[in-house]
């Protein structure tokens, strides 16, 4: 979804990537502390496996929750729809209205642009 936004918003995407990396490293450190592995103690042989499973399950849950937020909440955001329509209008203008769908997209953009301007 961020690819359809103007370039000035790419900084927010990079900031989110950095936060995700920090979260993953902190979570892995927590799982290493919670499930310590000592090669001399036989009862801790499965702790590295268990820590990896917990780490992957939490990360998968976070990723799925972000996908659902993106699909159901951000998709209906007026700001995002405005830029999506703007891109469709640019493509329609570049193709000189080569198809009916592009003409419809241009008409929708013009209507949205008039309502936003007033």
C-alpha positions as CSV (number, residue, x, y, z in Angstrom):
1,X,0.0,0.0,0.0
2,X,2.9,2.4,0.6
3,X,4.0,2.1,-3.0
4,X,0.9,4.0,-4.1
5,X,1.7,6.9,-1.8
6,X,3.9,9.9,-2.6
7,X,7.6,9.6,-2.1
8,X,7.6,11.9,1.0
9,X,5.7,9.2,2.9
10,X,8.4,6.6,2.4
11,X,10.2,7.8,5.5
12,X,7.3,6.5,7.6
13,X,7.6,3.1,5.9
14,X,11.4,3.0,6.7
15,X,10.7,4.0,10.3
16,X,8.2,1.2,10.6
17,X,10.8,-1.3,9.2
18,X,13.3,-0.1,11.8
19,X,10.8,-0.6,14.6
20,X,9.9,-4.1,13.3
21,X,13.6,-5.0,13.4
22,X,14.0,-3.7,16.9
23,X,10.9,-5.6,18.0
24,X,12.2,-8.9,16.5
25,X,15.6,-8.5,18.2
26,X,14.1,-7.7,21.6
27,X,11.6,-10.6,21.3
28,X,14.5,-13.0,20.4
29,X,16.5,-11.8,23.4
30,X,13.4,-12.4,25.7
31,X,13.0,-15.9,24.3
32,X,16.7,-16.6,24.9
33,X,16.4,-15.5,28.5
34,X,13.1,-17.3,29.0
35,X,14.4,-20.6,27.5
36,X,18.1,-20.8,28.3
37,X,20.2,-23.5,26.8
38,X,23.1,-25.1,28.6
39,X,24.9,-28.0,26.8
40,X,25.9,-29.6,30.1
41,X,22.3,-29.8,31.4
42,X,20.3,-32.5,29.6
43,X,17.0,-30.9,30.7
44,X,17.7,-27.8,28.6
45,X,18.3,-29.6,25.2
46,X,14.8,-28.7,23.9
47,X,14.9,-25.1,25.1
48,X,16.4,-23.7,21.9
49,X,13.7,-25.4,19.8
50,X,11.0,-24.2,22.2
51,X,12.3,-20.7,22.2
52,X,12.4,-20.6,18.4
53,X,8.8,-21.9,18.2
54,X,7.5,-19.2,20.6
55,X,9.5,-16.5,18.7
56,X,8.1,-17.6,15.3
57,X,4.5,-17.9,16.7
58,X,4.5,-14.4,18.2
59,X,6.0,-12.9,15.0
60,X,3.5,-14.7,12.8
61,X,0.6,-13.5,15.0
62,X,1.9,-9.9,14.8
63,X,2.3,-10.1,11.0
64,X,-1.2,-11.5,10.6
65,X,-2.7,-8.8,12.8
66,X,-0.9,-6.1,10.7
67,X,-2.2,-7.7,7.5
68,X,-5.8,-7.6,8.8
69,X,-5.4,-4.0,9.9
70,X,-4.1,-3.1,6.5
71,X,-6.9,-5.0,4.6
72,X,-9.8,-3.9,6.7
73,X,-9.0,-0.5,8.2
74,X,-6.4,1.3,6.0
75,X,-8.1,0.2,2.8
76,X,-11.1,2.4,3.6
77,X,-9.0,5.4,4.6
78,X,-10.0,8.5,2.7
79,X,-6.4,9.7,2.4
80,X,-5.3,6.4,0.8
81,X,-8.3,6.4,-1.5
82,X,-7.5,9.9,-2.7
83,X,-4.0,9.0,-3.7
84,X,-5.1,5.7,-5.3
85,X,-7.6,7.7,-7.4
86,X,-4.9,10.3,-8.2
87,X,-2.6,7.5,-9.5
88,X,-5.4,6.0,-11.6
89,X,-6.0,9.5,-13.1
90,X,-2.4,9.9,-13.9
91,X,-2.3,6.5,-15.6
92,X,-5.5,7.3,-17.5
93,X,-4.0,10.6,-18.7
94,X,-0.8,8.9,-19.8
95,X,-2.7,6.3,-21.8
96,X,-5.0,8.9,-23.3
97,X,-8.1,7.1,-21.9
98,X,-7.3,3.8,-23.6
99,X,-10.1,1.9,-21.9
100,X,-13.5,2.4,-20.3
101,X,-12.1,1.6,-16.8
102,X,-9.5,4.3,-17.1
103,X,-12.1,6.8,-18.2
104,X,-14.2,5.8,-15.1
105,X,-11.1,6.2,-12.9
106,X,-10.5,9.7,-14.3
107,X,-14.2,10.7,-13.8
108,X,-14.0,9.4,-10.2
109,X,-10.8,11.3,-9.5
110,X,-12.3,14.5,-10.9
111,X,-15.4,14.1,-8.8
112,X,-13.3,13.5,-5.7
113,X,-11.0,16.4,-6.5
114,X,-14.0,18.8,-6.8
115,X,-15.4,17.6,-3.5
116,X,-12.1,17.9,-1.7
117,X,-11.4,21.4,-3.1
118,X,-14.8,22.8,-2.0
